[in-house]
Amino acid sequence: MKQAVYDYTVEVVGEMKAEGAMPDMVQIGNEINSGVLNGLSSDVDFEQNVALLKSGVDAVRAVEGEITDNADKVKIMIHLAEGGKADTFKWYFGELRKGGLDYDIIGLSYYPFWHGTFADVQKTMNEVSVEFGKDVIIAETSYPFSYKNGDAHGNIIGSDEALHVGGADFPATVQGQYDAIAGIMDMIANVPNNHGAGFFYWEPAWIPAGVGWIASEGNAWENQAMFDYDEFPGNGGHSYEGRALWSLDVYKRGLGLLPADRQQLDAALTRARSLVQTDFTPESWGLWLRQSRQRMMYTNRHTRRAG
């Protein structure tokens, strides 16, 4: 099974690289609380689990090739569900640490109606980022903008009773969707030591266009997309037109404050921190020190003002 994981990962990532689309990050497995390729069992054999994960990581590194600058290496993410359970994350990633697994990012799913309050997931992100020294990413999240159906298949969150559990305190409206995601963005920004690396919304474009989990089913998630659609049954059973909701503006929050893409900025800062005095002439070393101090003073003032 280790070889199968290795071969499959090499094939998929290799095809992407061949097309000029080498990913910046690769997630090995998805919501692997019960382990990788563990069938229906919920009992994790961590010796096997770590071995399979290592096979996936090794495959990514093999396709990637020799990278001299660590900042340019593909990031590896390990992703669990139930983001509000800090103890589960600390136990699981503690076992991965015992097994010597090399990875970069801790991913967590956080659906507010299933996975606890904002305070719960903030606690998880804060504690695991400190405990393991890793960046954290909310790898899956979403929120409904309505309860209306776009096809004959019922929605997984279709009523106040289904929604208002855990941290889902916002209404199922466009404003509620915006506010929920804005709150998630703020939580990520509050992770200590800038370890909150971002989030992925799943799935913003899944409108009721006749595509479900399987061919015989419709879509149970369309009311958590970020595009509106015509309602069933008046739409004849599907809606191929998605109309952008203004909640998409949530992704513009703070854009005016960002100097660059986060990964590019992180890579540049990593390179800058590695510089030593011998990398400069005496004149340029003095100039670099003065500019560094000025940037630090500006950043500190800007952070205090933004807070």
Beta strands, then each sheet from edge to edge (+ up, - down):
strand 1: 25-27
strand 2: 75-80
strand 3: 105-109
strand 4: 135-141
strand 5: 196-201
strand 6: 227-228
strand 7: 243-244
sheet 1: 1+ 2+ 3+ 4+ 5+
sheet 2: 6+ 7-
end
